[in-house]
Amino acid sequence: MSDKSHEELMKPDGDVNPIDTDYQVGQDNIAMKIGPLGLDIHNRVFLISGLAVVLFVFVTLAFQKDVAPVFGDIRSWLTSNLDWFFLSAGDIFVIVCLVLVVSPLGKVRLGGTEATPDYTYAGWFSMLFAAGMGIGLMFYGVSEPLSHYASAFGGTSVENGVRTDWAPLGAAAGDAAAAKDLAMAATIYHWGLHPWAIYAILALGLALFSFNKGLPLTMRSVFYPLFGERVWGWVGHVIDILAVVATLFGLATSLGFGASQAAAGLNFLFGVPLGTTTEIVLVILITALALVSVMAGLDAGVKRLSEINMMLAIALLLFVIVMGPTLAIVTGFFGNIASYVEHLPALANPFGREDANFSQGWTAFYWAWWISWSPFVGMFIARVSRGRSVREFIVCVLLIPSLACVLWMTAFGGTAISQLVNDGYTAVTEAALPLQLFAMLDALPLASITSFIGIVLVVVFFVTSSDSGSLVIDTIAAGGKVDAPVPQRVFWCTFEGLVAIVLLLGGGLVALQAMAVSTGFPFTIVLLVACVSVIKGLMSEPRS
């Protein structure tokens, strides 16, 4: 699929059951030219969301010292008081996806009964993986399994009747094998079925209501079965505005993580000074690269970069498997899946948890972060998934990336744990969080080369996320138009970088996490309602 016009993208092949509405894509838009630049924007969605972001940037820059503790308080309050809500929502999304796979609704084909896929499996998987998890896997691939292992091995600690440790579930005090199993199960829980179910639900809704029902490729269209023609009014405006803001801050969080890790890698290899200044310079440089990719379009930009990044990621993964504890990684892959299945019911339980630090500080934050990413990843997945059946779509979006995440975490996290337990190598545990990947690679051959590849991966994942995120935000802010003028994409891409810089100045990683959780909470409610709407929409479709 190249950068098609809206009419080409939405034209069904075969039988569908379209929704009869008088609404025309872009009918509420304002089209204008400012000098040589053309604009085509949804007047309310673009203006309100754009002004909200500009206001946030101004206030945070003007009151940097005052806002930092506020960000910390926001994150702490939301994750500690609403952890049950985030965990319950995650479980619901997985259950809905699994039910759709085994039900007759899985036979519905996105784009019509005769539709064929626009991309090969290789190209499709590359874009799914690069857009959905890239920066996070680089940042947490070593640090999260190692952190869970250390906390589980250290056991539980209680003060005034409250657990103060960060171990998942009941820990595994002094038992290295059990601590490793529990650590990998907890990590896979955060990177497996649950986050991909979040993406799958929204992507399925967007694809169904755009390709089959003939509605604009925008968030409000998913809710037509519930709200009818009101989705073209303020009900829909609010949904789309929430989607734009959630996406922007979710992306900014990931871009901030990527900048801090790239800075750590450059310091490790070349002695580049650490600090906010270096991270800001990196955000500016990488945003500039993203702008070039944005102007190149979907096929020439995102698709090509995604495939390059996938090849580099596979090369680095194979290197770690071969040069690391190969047998332990291969056997650990299957053992870790078994541990995940064994511990999943307890890890997914939203009530009566004793491991509050883990369930609130790790899981609740992750679910909010994934949900804040879901408009961006969901719409991107929808755009590249036309022609797939619902069953094929959910199985592939859920299982293939989940298994890839298991392999990645097993290789990188398992190698780091093996270095600590079997070799007594403590440099990884002593390194700062963004530096732990490079500390792990330093104990393997060709450390300078692999660390440089790691930096390149972080940068290109950064670029593909910013690029595809800009395409998605622009589509929403243009009333569902997929062929809006390029200057609008440039605007959103620039502001993603600005928001990341502002959050780094206003509290660093804590501020980044706070905004991801804050925007993820209201959008969780939106997603839960979307589950009902998607099922209603599928029930009315002809099946292949």
N, C-alpha and C positions, 0 to 999 in steps of 0.2 A: 504494500500500500504506500504510494507516494503521498505527497501533500495534496490530497484531492479536495475538490470543492465540497460544500455541504451536501449538494444534491447527489453527487457521485458516491459519497461516503454512505449516505443513508438509503440508497436505492436497494430494496430487497430483491433476493433471487428466490423464486418459488413462492409458496404460500405463507402468508403471515396474517395476523389479525390486527390491523392498524387501529389506532385511536382516532376517532373523528373529532377534530378540533379546528376551529377557525384561526388558531394562533399561527402566525408565520414567523419563522426564525428571523430574529433581528428586527421585528416590527417596533420594539420599544427602544431601538438603538439610536444613537446620535452619530451621524457620519459627517465628518468635517475634514478639512485640510488646513494644517498649520504650516505655512511655507511649503516645503517639498514633502512633508510628512502627512500621511493619511491616517485618520483614526476612525474606528467603527466600534463604539462602546455602548454597553447597556447603561443607560443614564444613571439609574439608581445603584445598581450593584457596583459598578466601577467607581462611582463618585464616593459612596459611603465607605466601601472597603479601602479605597485608595486614601481617603482622608483619615480614616482610622489608623492606617499604617504610618502616614506622615506625622500625625499627632503623637503616636507612640514614639517614633524616632526623635521628635523634638523634645518631648518631656524627658525621655531617658537621657539624652545628651545634656540637657539643661540641669538635671538633678542626679548626676551619676552616683554620688556618695549616698544620697538618700534612698535611691531605688534599690540598691543592692540587697539590704536586709529585707525589703518588702518582697522581692522575688523569692528569697529563701523561705519566708513565712508562707507565701502563697503555695509553693510546692509542698511544704510540710503539712499544711492544713488539708489540702486536697487529697494527698495520698494517705494520710492517717485517718481521715474521716470518711472517705469515699472509696477505700480500697475494696470493700465488699461489692460495690457497684461496678467498678471496673472489672473485677474478676468474674462476676456473674455475667456481665455482658460478653466477655471473651468466651465463656463456656457456651452461651446461647449461639454465638456466631458459628462455632464449630459444629454444634448439633444441627443447626439449620443446613449447613453445607452437606453434612453426611446424609441427612434425610433426603435432600435433593438428588444426591448421587444415586441412591437406591430406589427412588420413586420414579414413576413413569414420566414425571416432569423433566427428568434428565435427558429425554429424547428430543426436547425442543432444540432447534438449531438457531444460533445467533446470526441474523441476517436473512432468514427464510429457509424453507425446507430444502432448497437446492443450492444454498450458499456454499462456497468453497473457501478455505483459509487463504488469507492474503500473504502469509509468511510461512516458510518452512519451520519445522520444529526447532532447528538450530537457531535461526534468527529470533524466533518467538521466545525461546527460553533465555537467550542472551539478554533481550530487553526486559523480560520479567525480572531476572535476577539483578541486573545492574540498577534498574530503577527502584526495586523494592528493598534491597538489603545492603547494597554495596559498602557505603561508608561505615555502617554499623558493624559489619563483620570484620572490617579491618581494625576498627577501634576496640571492639570487645572480644575478638577471636581468641586472644591469649589471656586478656585480663579477667574476663568473667569466669571461665572455668577455674582459673587459678585462685581467684578470690573466693569462690564457693568452696573450693577444696580446702583452703586455709581455714575458713570459718567453720566448716563441717568437722575437720580434723581437730580443731581447737576445742570443740564441744560447746555446751551451753553455759551461759553465765547469768545469774539472777541477782538483781539488786532491788530491795524493797518489794519483792514479789513479782517483779517485771523482768522479762528476759532482755538483756542488753546486747547479746551477741547478734551477728548477722547471718548465722547459719540457717540453711533451709530446713524446714520440718524439725526433726528432733536431733539433728547433727549426727556425727559418727565419731565421737571423741576417741582419739588415739588409734583408730582403725583406718590405715591408709587406703586399703582396697575399698572399704565401704564409703569412705569420704570421697574417693574419686568417682565411684558410681553415682553417689548422690549429687556431686557437683556437676557431672555431665548431664544427669537427668534434669536438674534445675535449669541448666543452660539451654538444653534442647527445648524444654518447655517454653522458654522465652523466645526461641527463634524458629520453632517448628509450626505445628498445625494452627495454633491460636492466632499469631499475627497474620498468617497467610489466609486464614478464614475471614479475618477483618477485611483484607484487600479483596478477596473473592466475592464477598456479598455485595460490596458497592460496585465493583467492576461488572458483575453480572447484571445488576440493576441498570447501570448506565448503558451497557451494550444492548440489553433487551429492549428498553424503552426508546432507544435511538434507532437501532438497526431493524427491529421488528415492528415497533409501534409508530415509528415515524416522527417521534418528538425530538426536540433539540438535544444535542449532546451536552447537557448541563444537569446539575444536581437536582434541580426542582422537578425534572421530568420523571424521576424515579417515584415521585409521590403522587402522580396523577390518579391512580386508582383510589387513593384515600381522600384527596382534596378536590379532584375534578378541575374545572376551569379556574379555581382559585389559585392554582399553582402559578398562574401568570401574573398574579397580583402580589400583595405584600407577604403572603405566606411563602411564596417562591423566592421573593427577594431576600427574605431573612435566611432561608436555607442556603442560597447561593453565597450570600455575604459571609455566613459562618464557614462555608467551605473554602472561600478565598482566604480568610484570615487564618483558619486552622492550617491550611496548606502552607501558607507563607511562614508561619512560626514553626511548624514542624520541619520544614526545609531548613530554616535558619538554624534550628537546633543541630541538625545533622551537619550543616556546613561549618558550624562552630567546632563540633567534634573533629571534623576532617582537618580544619586549619590547625587545631592544637596538635594533632598527631603528625601532620606534615612538618610543622615547626620542630617537634621533638625529633623527627627523623633527620631533618637538616642539621640540627644541633649535634646529633649523634655522629653523622657522617662528615660534616664539614665545619663544625664548630660555630654555626650560625647562632647568635644569641637567642636564648629563650625569652618569652615575655609577650605581653599583649601587642606590642608594636610589630613584632615579627608575624604574629597571627593575623593582624589587620592587613599587613602588606600582602600576605598570602591570599586572604579573602579577596582583596582588590585584584590581584593578578589572575586568580582562578576565575573570578567573575568575568573578567575581560575575555578569558578563553571561552567561557560559557556564552558570552554575547556573540562571539564568532560562530559558535555551533548553532545558536538560536537562529541566526540569520541564514544559515545553510539549510534549515528545514529538517523535517523528521527523518527522511531517508539518508540524506547526505550528512546530517549532524548526529542525532541521537543513535540511530541504528548502527552507523559505522563505528562510532566511539564505543558503543556497547559491545560490539563484536571484538574490537581491539582489546577492550578491558577484560572480556571473558577469556581471551587467549592468554593474556598476561596472568590473570588470576589462576587459571588452570595450570600454567607453567609453574607459578610459585607454589601452588598446592602440591603438585607432583614432586617438586624439589623437596619440600618438607617431608612428604611421605617417604621418599627414597633415602634422604639423608638423616631423617629423624629415626625414632624407634619404629621401623616399618612394620614388624610383626604386631607390635602392640597397637599401632594405628589401625591395621586391617582387622584384627580381631576385636579391637575396641569399638569399631564402627557398629558391629552387630551387638556387642555387649552393651553399648550405650543406648541403643534403641530399646533393648530389653529393659534396661534400668529406667528409661523414660516411661515405658508402658507400665512398669511396676509402680512407679511413684506418681504417675499422672493424676490418679483420683485425689490423692492428698494434696498435691501441688495446686490443683485446680479448684480445691474446696474454698469457697469465698467466706465461710463463717467459722467462728470458733478457733481461729488460728492462734497458736502460741508464738510462732515465728514472725512477729509483727514487723521487725526491721526488714526481714527478707520480703514478705508479702507486700508491704507498703513501699519500702525504699527501692526495691527492684521491680516486682511484678506490676504493681499499680502504675509506677512511672512508665514502664515499658508499654503497657496496654494503652495508656493515654498518648504516648509518643506514636505508636503504630496508628492509632485512630486519627491523630492529627495529620499523619501522612496519607491516610486512606483516600481523601478526595484526589490527591495528586496521583498516587500509585493506581488507584481504582480507575480513574479516567484514562490514564495511560495504558493500563492493561486492556480496558475496553476498546480503545482505538486500534489495538494491534491484535484483537482476538475475534474479529468477524469471521464467520464461517465455521466456528467450532460448535459442537453440540454442548449443551449445558453439562452433561456428564463428563465429557472429555475436558471441558473448560475447568470444572471444579477439581477433578482428579489431578490434572496437570498443574493448576495453580496452587493446589494444596500440597500434593505429594512431592513433585519434582523439586521445587525450590526448598521444601522442608528437608528432603534427603541431602540436597547439596549443602544446606546449613549444618546438618549433622556431621557430614564428612569434613567440612571446614573446621568446625569446632573440635572434632575429634583429633584432626591432624595438628592444628595449632595449639589448642588448649591442652590436648593430651601430651604433646611434645614438651610443653612448658612444665606440666606436672611431673613427667618422667625425668626431666632435667633436675627438678628439685628433689624428688624422692629417691631416684636411683643414682644420680650423679653428684648430689649435694650442691648443685649450681644455684646459688641464691640471688644472682644479679637480677633475675626477672622479678622476683618478689620485692626486691629493694628498689626497683625502678619506679618512676612516676607512671601513672596510668597510661598517658599517651605514648610512653617510651617502651612499654613492656613488649610489644611486638618486636621491636628492633633489638632488645636485649635477648629475646629468645633466638632470633636469627643469628645473633653474634656468636652463639655457641655452636653454630653449624658452619660447614665450609662455605667459602665465597660470600662471607657476610656483607661485604661492601656492595657487591652486585645485587644480592637479594634485598638488602635494605633499600637500595635505590629503586628497585622494582616496586617495593612496598610503597615508597613515596609517590611514584608515578601512578600506582593503582589508586591511592587516596585522592590524588589530584583529578584523575580522569573520572572516578566515581563522583567526585564533587561536581565536575563539569556536566556529566550526564544527568545527575539529579537536578541541578539548577536549570539545565536546558529543558528537560522534559517537564519539570515543575512549572517553568514559565509558559510552556505550550498549554498546559492544563489550566493554570490560573487565567490565562488570557482567553481561553475558550469559554470559561464560566463568566468572566467579566464582559465578554462580548455577546452574551445572550445565547450561547450555544453555537456560535459560528466557529467552524474549524479552519477557516481561511481568512481570519482577521488580519489586518495590516501588521507587518513585522515590527514597526516602532512600538506597538503595544507590548509585544513580547520583550522587547528591549527594556521597556519601563519596568515590568515585573521582575525581570532578571536582575536589573540594577538594584531594585528595592530588596530582593532576597539578600544580596550581599550587604546592603546597608543595615538591614535588620540584624544580620549576624554580627556585624561590627559593633552595632549599638549594644547588643546583648553581651558581647565580650567586654565592652567598656563598663557595662552596668552590672557586673557581677560574675562574669565568666561562665563556667559550665553550670553553676547553680541557676543563674538567670536563664540560660538556654533551656534547662530542664523545666524550670517553672513555667515558661511560656508554652512549652509543649503540653504540659499537663493542663494548664488553664484553658487552652483552646481545644484540647482533646475532650474535656468533660462535656461541654454542650453538644459536641458533635457525636458523642457516644449515644445520646438520646436520639439524635437524628438517625443514626445507623440502626438502632433497635426498631424504630418505626419503619425504616426502609425494608427490614426483613419481611414484614407483613405485606408491604406493597409489592415486593418482588414475587412472592408466592402467588398473590392475586394475579399479577401480570402473566406469570408462566401458565397458570391454569386456563387462561383464555387462548393460548397459542396452539396452532396445529403442530403435530409431532412428526418427525421424519419417519 
